[in-house]
């Protein structure tokens, strides 16, 4: 009986003994091979309670089995953090990888930029996936470590605004520039070192004196990150009739509606990829949540007015942008611009496809996509981030300037086309006149009596010459 009891205890302890041995092997080996990773891991809370094999499996135990190491995914994290993983899957960050490959020219870019994560893929790897799609590169599939950097996985780090800065900055996502130079951001930069970063976000306002990215977008620690307007800044259902008309032009430039205003195959992607809000109810839900968040510091009236001003700036930007879209489309429709080589890939021709980004066929189309991607974005995002300078001089001003450039280019291209047509018509007229004169001469030469006249003239000239000679 005693032996049976001992055997049972050993059986129950076996997983822990194996795990301890595996952990010892991992730490002993990697302390020599990758010492900074080990030091980083031990510095975090997981270093005390989690074994390396919990995330990377048991299959890799030596240099000979390194190809068998398991790369964690968000589901690996979800085994312990089920609530956060579920929230993440409901938010926009989980579909970042899907959204990247929904873009029409992603497939044409160097793999190093996308699957290799040296370009757009470096941020969009935050999306849920279990592989990169490229055998030569299998890193960066977990997603969660975009904010909770491996291997310390610090929650304090993830609560600071700089954790968002890696992706939300620069040409196409300038939220860091908007936030950090706004009044909210300046208060953080001057006072933030005294805040309690170990406190959960639900208790953040007890020490924070200004909002952070996380306080607004991960309020209370909810990992379901989503905004009313989304990346594209569109909602399909639009109660404002004039805005709806401009919105149609905007959606055609995204290849979401065809030239006649009908949904394209791409339309079916924007909903699941959370690139746009399809209904007003879907748009209102995150808006009301944001009103509540703002209400922690401001009155509800002030919050609504401020956010509605941001909506109105997007509406004004859409009016300017839609006019430019129609200008470029008309150039294609009238044959002023030639059909691009990739016309079979265009969902809405003669409308250009700005989701091709920099892979356009003409400089006027390059101006248009920059107008959308850089300036239109700043027109509404700067307003929502309370940054007046970014709004005026990095959004609205360049947007209007680009609209002028597109109008001027339109006039130039049309004038050149008219001149070419006129020169072609005149050339045809001159050719016809020259040919007529030649035909007249030929007819005269072949007419009756023409030879006799020439002979008489020759004899007369000879007679005059002989008289002078005599």
Helices and strands as residue ranges (DSSP letters): H 2-33, H 35-43, H 46-49, H 52-56, G 63-68, H 74-78, H 82-90, G 93-95, H 96-102, G 106-108, H 121-124, G 144-146, H 155-158, H 162-165, H 175-180, H 183-191, G 192-194, G 201-206, H 213-217, G 219-221, H 241-253, H 267-272, H 280-294, H 300-333, G 343-345, G 354-356, H 363-370, I 371-376, H 377-384, H 388-391, I 392-396, H 397-446, H 450-469
